[in-house]
Amino acid sequence: MTNKMKQSLKMDAIPFSGIRKVFEAAGKLEKEGKEIINLGIGRPNFDTPAFIRDAAKKALDDGYTYYTSNYGTEGLRQAAADKFNRDNGLDMKMEDIIATVGANQAVSIAMTALLDPGDEVLVPNPSWLHYFYCADLAGAKTVSYPLLEENDFNVQIEDIEKLISPKTKMIIVNSPNNPTGSVLSRESLEKIARIAKDNDLIVLSDEIYEKLLYDDSKHTSIASLPEMAMRTIIINGVSKAYAMTGWRIGFAASKNPDFISAMIRVLQYTVTCATSVSQYAAEAALNGPQECIEEMRVQFDERRKLVYKSINEIEGLSCNCPKGAFYCFMNVKALGITDEEASDYYLNEAGVAMIPGSAFGEYGSGYLRIAFSNSYENIEKAMGKIKEATEKLLKK
């Protein structure tokens, strides 16, 4: 007799998140009374700015608690279009925007709507693991192009060119990058755009960290380059720039009406719409005073400098200086253990949670991702604990 009470075969290839495994282990230790400093979670430690919270309260009081359009409210979609035009030099209209349940869902509906079984997707490696598994769930195959430390975790165009096949349909671009903190130059994006045009590829451009840039880094949206708007889907949202991770509002934006039509049908049959009150809050974020972004960015920059200096002063550890987002990718290869073992060691010995680089792909092996989105004081304390634990490990 056949056992039908089991999961779909496709789920055999979908693991539990390596990030969540660390959080669960950290949570268990905290319940046992151990102090844990979490440098693993990609979440700003700031409160959502007051004017945004006030907008949500007003929406509640005004009774905006019903379903919205599947596409999102007109006010939010126009605010998002205005943001893309103002910040990225695009020509977006309200009709080019879909409000989603976070950037995560924007990635998911794009891949579900546009990929077929057997299609190949070029994915930066290391990168946010959702790219890999959203593609798998769509029946597509991911093909990794490496981001290597010796290249400051930037794209080498020849690595992409040699991976193109007749089955390649989409390429993922993520800048600033999670987990490495690298930022693609305009020149690199122009080369990727050429490859996309020469091979008729869809570009999925994840720009969620665009506001978090340091030193002389600049953000360019690949959709703003010549002949790229119609083949690009921009993924963005309010989570990182406005400290709104729990509000769950993202955007899928494209000038290609066929892309929008396909994606909205996926959204219609999965979540119906993003939460109404959160949409009004996100509209306020985009239309309101923007000084809060710079205030948070300045503090992230201070923490970045602290992490970079501290790590490179510890024997056995090193890291490149991140140019964007709020992550540092720490090299632990000199410790003589795997990155997963290093993550476990620092969690249990130092009480510091960090994510194994291998959770972001095979090219992340030998690294730990540090999120400097915790407070300066906690990061400073964590650096001391990491130093002590590393010295202890190297004496063994």
Order of alpha helices (4+ residues) and beta strands (2+ residues): alpha-beta-alpha-alpha-beta-alpha-beta-alpha-beta-alpha-beta-alpha-beta-beta-beta-alpha-alpha-alpha-beta-beta-alpha-beta-beta-beta-alpha
